[in-house]
Amino acid sequence: MPALDLPDRACGLTPTEAKGLEFDVVIVVSPEEIHRDGERGPADLYVALTRATHRLEVVHAGELPDCLRENALWSFDRSERNREGHDRFTAPVD
């Protein structure tokens, strides 16, 4: 994983590193890459998406995996794009 410049209370983890842990807020970046290229593929994506206890955010530039597009329980607003053109959506976990 590339080095990230994060605030003291934030950390960047791979799905393998995050397995078994929980966090108030989780931001999953490029779920399509985790699904396609992760060491355990879809299982890694599942781990990444299930670590949040209060808020889950997903940021992506590529096409979402079918499992996220077809089973989405969150509202997805494509109008919220960052300057790099990545889509972003939030799922309340509570």
C-alpha positions in Angstrom: 0.0 0.0 0.0 1.4 3.4 -0.8 2.3 5.7 2.1 -0.6 8.0 3.0 -0.5 11.4 4.7 -3.3 11.0 7.2 -4.3 12.7 10.4 -3.2 11.1 13.7 -6.7 9.5 14.2 -6.8 8.0 10.7 -5.1 5.0 9.3 -4.9 3.3 5.9 -5.2 -0.5 6.0 -5.6 -3.3 3.5 -8.6 -5.6 3.9 -6.2 -8.3 5.3 -4.9 -5.8 7.9 -8.5 -4.7 8.8 -9.9 -8.2 9.2 -11.4 -8.7 12.6 -11.3 -5.0 13.5 -14.1 -2.4 13.6 -14.0 1.3 13.1 -16.6 4.1 13.5 -16.0 5.3 10.0 -14.6 3.4 7.1 -13.7 4.8 3.6 -13.3 2.0 1.0 -11.3 3.3 -2.0 -11.6 1.6 -5.4 -13.8 -1.4 -4.5 -13.6 -2.5 -8.1 -9.8 -3.0 -7.7 -10.2 -4.8 -4.4 -12.8 -7.1 -5.9 -10.7 -7.8 -9.1 -7.1 -7.7 -7.7 -7.3 -8.4 -4.0 -5.5 -11.4 -2.6 -8.8 -13.0 -1.9 -10.9 -11.0 -4.4 -14.6 -10.8 -3.4 -13.8 -11.9 0.2 -11.4 -9.0 0.6 -14.1 -6.6 -0.6 -16.6 -8.1 1.9 -14.1 -7.6 4.7 -13.5 -3.9 3.7 -17.2 -3.2 3.5 -18.1 -4.7 6.9 -15.6 -2.9 9.2 -17.7 0.2 9.8 -19.9 0.5 12.9 -21.4 3.9 12.1 -20.6 5.1 8.6 -19.3 3.6 5.4 -18.1 5.7 2.5 -17.1 4.2 -0.9 -15.0 6.2 -3.4 -14.5 4.8 -6.9 -13.6 5.8 -10.4 -14.2 2.5 -12.2 -17.3 0.5 -12.6 -18.7 -0.9 -9.4 -18.7 -4.7 -9.1 -22.1 -6.3 -9.8 -22.4 -7.3 -6.1 -22.4 -3.6 -5.1 -24.5 -2.2 -8.0 -27.3 -4.9 -7.7 -27.5 -5.2 -3.9 -27.0 -1.6 -2.9 -28.8 -0.7 0.3 -27.6 2.9 0.1 -28.6 5.8 -2.0 -26.1 6.6 -4.6 -25.7 10.2 -5.9 -23.4 10.4 -8.9 -23.6 14.2 -8.7 -21.2 14.1 -5.8 -17.9 13.7 -7.6 -14.5 14.8 -6.4 -12.1 16.7 -8.6 -10.4 13.5 -9.9 -13.8 12.3 -11.1 -14.3 9.6 -8.5 -17.9 8.9 -7.4 -18.6 8.9 -3.7 -21.5 7.6 -1.7 -22.3 7.0 1.9 -24.1 4.2 3.6 -25.4 4.7 7.2 -24.5 1.6 9.2 -26.6 2.2 12.4 
